[in-house]
């Protein structure tokens, strides 16, 4: 039985997918790696977009961005919202993050798909990203509470991804503090795989 997966998110999901036709428009990141692990019975679509915020995704959804009938939708978003908040000196509340995130999830859930939500992560390398960590943890709490209220699964990623760093060797896991290396994408794919399989199995019952 075939399962249709749709991946939504920012540049971490995007991972060059629009510029790498040889990969079947999946990019060179965790989505492409998951496609190999999920096997031939999985139909994978990557609609991650570099720079996406929750507000931008909601605006696209309002314009018909969600087409087709995926069985499972994976959403990984939030880090750009933190960047906007810090760069414009506003709060996440000012950005109406919680309101927009809830509306996005309701829209995705109403499509009939099973939805897997993942939180953002950041590495304090370069050191300036140390300031982002409290925001990441705040988003994790907001996202987790909204997902719980909608009975949707939520996977916090910050603690797991940062735990991959051994002996302060950040360069092995991240290229710039935000985007994973190939190894980081591999570990991310491995971590998400059982969650996606469980969701697909539950959805098909």
C-alpha positions, 0 to 999 in steps of 0.5 A: 500500500502506497503512502503519500508524504508531504514535507513542509518547512524552511531551508532545513527541509528545502535543502536545495530541492529546487536546484537539484533535479537529479534528486527528483526535487527532494534535495540533499537533506533529511527528506531525501534520506527519508525517501530512501528509508521509506522505500518504493511504497512511499511517494515523497513531495518536498515543499520546504522553502528557504526562509519560510516563517509560520506566517509565510506558510499560512499565507501560502496555504490561504492561496492553495499551497496545499494541493493533492491528498497526502496521507502524512504531512511533516512540518518542521518550522520556527527557526526563521520566526526567531530570526525575525523576532531578534532582528526586528526587536519584537516578541514572538507574541508580537509576531502572533506566532502561536495564533498562526501556528495553530491556524496552520496546524488546523488547516493541515489537519482538516486536509485529512492527513496525519500531521507530524510536527517537529520543533526547531533547533539551534547550535551555539556555534557561532556563539551568537546563537547562544542568544537564540536558545531561550527562544527555541525552548519557548517555541518548543513549549508553545508548539507542544501545547498547541499540538497537545490541544489538537491531539497532534504528535510533536517531536522536540528536536533541540535537545536531540540535535545538540546531543549529537555534538561530541567534544565541542566538534560542532562542525561535524553536525552543523555547517553554520549553527542552523543547518545540519551537515550531511551527518546531521541530516542523516541523524535527523532522518533516522530520528524522525523515521519511526515517528513517520512510520507510526503515523502512517501505520495509524493513519492507514488503519 
